[in-house]
């Protein structure tokens, strides 16, 4: 039995503070077409609002303590086909959450940190003067660069993700800090703030391999929004930037933007788009 834990926050009321967090589990053992059906999703916990939790681990502890006990003692499962019961130990497969929630589950610095990669890869970020957020910029800026952001250009083919042994060495470095200043230095360099509560489970895919990427937000929301604002020249930028020199802002002109929209709308009449015309038609 392989479990996937998912957690996220939700605002229950439109105009009222009601930041409530939910946790559910799904079974990878089940076929994809039924594992996400309502009756197959297992509710785990609810963290009531209206404010977001300050210490997530204190709320997650009862759920993980129960799972740890089930992994140690096993669960009695009734097999209807064989008319017999058997003992099984559920494994923790993956922990999933959005960017904010994942930082609380895995104990890493999150996407604003210098080493804020979702899968704790080896690529450090860069930041500008007066801005505390690091961005995953591969090329070194031509202007003056702040300390910590002055590393050379990064080859995308050289980026690696840590193995569990390498992750544990970095974690022990953070845990071995003897002062606040040393802790701040190590957690900036490693991207790790604290041990993950997942690490205490006796049966789990090891950290950091149990924390996958968030492809839903990446492809469904983030990339599309960023590309459109980039092509329109409306992406967030410094005041001194000359947007008229942005050759990639091909949709900056309002006339061109409207013409592009009309072309996209007209494409719905094409038989090349799935679901628009009969399945018997083809390009």
Secondary structure, DSSP 8 states (H G I E B T S, - for coil): -EEEEEEEEEESSTTS--EEEEEEEEETTS-HHHHTSGGG-EEEEEE--SS--S-HHHHHHHHHHHHHHHHHH-EEEEETTTTEEEEE--EEEEEEE-HHHHHHHH-B--TTSTT--TT-BS---B--TT----B---S--SS---TTS------GGG--B--HHHHHHHHHHHHT--SHHHHHHHHHHH-B-S--GGGG-SSB--TTTT----HHHIIIIIHHHHHHHHHTT-S---TT--GGG-TT-TT-SHHHHHHHHHHHHHGGGSTTSTTTS-TT---
